[in-house]
Amino acid sequence: MAAVSAFFEGLSIALSWPTIGWLAVGMMLGIVLGALPGIGSPVGMAIVLPLTLPLETTAAIILLVAIYSGAMFGGSIAAILLNAPGTESAAATTLDGYPMAQNGLAKNALAIATAASALNGFLAAIALVVLSPLLIEIVLAFGSPEYFLLAVLGISLITIVTQGSIVKGLVAGALGFMISTIGTAILSPRPRYTFGQFGLYNGIDFVAALIGMFAFAEMMKLAAQKQISQDDLDIAGSVREGAKTVFKYPVTTIKSGLIGMGIGMIPGSGATTSTFVAYAEEARSSATDGSFGDGDPRGVIAPEGANNPTVSGSLIPTLSFGIPGSGSTAVLLGGILMHGLQPGPVLFGEQLHITYALFISLFLSNILIVVVGLTVIPYASKITEIDTNLIIPMVIVLSFAGAYTLNQNWWDVGAVVVLGLLGFYMVRYNYSVIAFVLGIVLGPIAEQNFFRSLQISGGEYTIFVDPVNQPLSFLLTIAILVVLFGPFVKGRVERVVSRT
Amino acid sequence: MSSKYTEHNVTAEQIMLVVLVGVSALFIVEPILSNYPDDARVFPQLTASIVFVGSLLLLFRDYLPGPLRTFVAESISITSTDESDIPGSEANLEESETTDEEYEAETLGAEYGYKVDETTFMVVTTILYFAGGWAAGFLFATPIYVLGYTLWFRTNPVTSVLLAVLGTFVIYLFMTYLVLPFDQGHIFDFSPFLPLLVEPITGGGV
């Protein structure tokens, strides 16, 4: 009964003014930011994050979710029209979207992207609401040792999923944890690593770290990239025919949605992985009658049908356990914490109405995608024509102003620059930025749960590996070991077996 | 070892790892030197130890014995999709990024024979903007930064001026609505001149 009343309370919040207005603003902002090559949802959300400080908590989180959802669709505009994905998650859309545009079917491709993205996003949001009672049961079974171990498991999973060296991922995650310890200690009022600098007593604000890692580092990358041709684009084709195409391939649409939602739930995977997996699966299953790479509409349906359900899927670990699935959900998690909400038992207990308001907003945002998306199509090329040399200084101005707004502390602005430089080189040398960000965002929570666990056990570390009294902690510890060493041991075993 | 490593003695990654080793060592030693209590010491020392050992392993990975080297350097993934098989996929996009990095933009400097890497220019100007904002206030540093940055890349001067005005207006909005002292710097205080600049626009509304 409590869940039903929370649902209706969430519904009234989501439909109230100005919350619904922020949803619309976020959606449109997301579409524009997603369409700008090199910006995308993490950068856009990171810049907007400090600006949400004066907003009411639910409205602020809904604004961020709407940006995320809108950017998922917006990324496809540049992918289809310019062969340059606005977001990494739209990279798979270029494979058939751009050939369709070249074949005079740009409007069809954009309408397919709109319809597939919105339809599956809509269905995934319903699935999220349906799944929530089960999530509540799972989340409430977790205690302090489990939450600490979950943070470690999250970083371990991210390391593996992002296809890098395990050690690089661990270094990135531990570095994030380490930086989060700067400032006054959580359990005793003692400044740590401040070296007499009063500005460091509050530590490095994780929002400043997010701005540095995503906005500043991304602008460094963008500065080196060639400006995309600004020739006038001829947007031909039919919006109506394009939208109809999605319903001609119901299996492709639904299958892509399921892939998107499933992969979205895995920490670290994100929409870049889900869209490529959905595309690869469609290309494999329709190999006999497909013309993938030459403008097959299923090549647009598959990635676009997967991207928005990934948003819903990634909200599950983010809201339940505080483990983000992607860069965008890491920023969203930052927003949740910045506004005083706690992922886990609180969001699925006394603040369940806020969680439901988020899910319902996601549902509404997909209706808005159809309305705004189909209206924007004739003017879509204008967004993509903006010169990157105009974008960069504006993003920097907003980043610095936003970072200063957090605590009126110049150390936060400095952190944007320093961590931005670090993020740029981490990406270049394949260190997981998401693991780092997860470390810095979850650091205080992980430390608190780590000590609370030790207090419960009287200082005994066996609390994390006790199969009798703490079976869930024991299973999580085993899972961490399997994730970290499993692939390595498996590789060794396979080599030995093949030799013998 | 790749040719890239043999051609250059020190890579940016190695510099980054050395910095990480140094910083993590500081995080381990500082609590001992400053007598931090246990509840303030254990967690940062534990995480710093992982960074310290991991960075050292990565730094010397080419000199490690076989299995340990494999563990440290080998990329492992639980997702089976090989994106490099998909034309135009992210894996392939990374290759094209290298080409993009070699691209040289038309800049004001190039016209006078100065070639500056775009990323270096972006970082240097941004640091100068940060320093200018700290010293004189963002309200006054912003138009100079935006104008300088856009004009360097030969943007239409009218567009540059409009963007500088827009950037300054954004800062002005922050200053007015969030009550931030963006008109005051730590070294120069130009705030007394602000009414002279704003009154002609607002009609004395400030």
Interface residues (C-beta under 8 A of the other chain):
Chain A: L53 P54 E88 A91 A92 T94 L95 I160 V161 T162 Q163 G164 S165 I166 V167 K168 L170 V171 A174 L175 F177 M178 T181 A185 L187 S188 R190 R192 Y193 F216 M219 M220 K221 A223 A224 Q225 K226 Q227 S269 T272 T273 F276 V277 Y279 A280 A283 G293 D387 N389 L390 I392 P393 M394 I396 V397 L398 F400 A401 Y404 T405 Q408 W410 V413 G414 V417 L421 L422 F424 Y425 M426 R428 Y429 N430 G439 A446 E447 F450 F451 V483 P487 F488 G491 R492
Chain B: A12 E13 M16 L20 S24 L26 F27 E30 P31 Y36 P37 D39 A40 V42 F43 P44 T47 A48 I50 V51 G54 S55 L57 L58 P67 T70 F71 V72 A73 E74 S75 I76 S77 I78 T79 T81 E83 D85 I86 P87 G88 S89 E90 L93 E97 D100 E101 Y103 A105 D117 E118 T119 F121 M122 V123 T126 I127 Y129 F130 G133 W134 F138 T142 Y145 V146 Y149 T150 F153 T155 T159 L163 L166 G167 V170 I171 F174 Y177 L178 L180 P181 F182
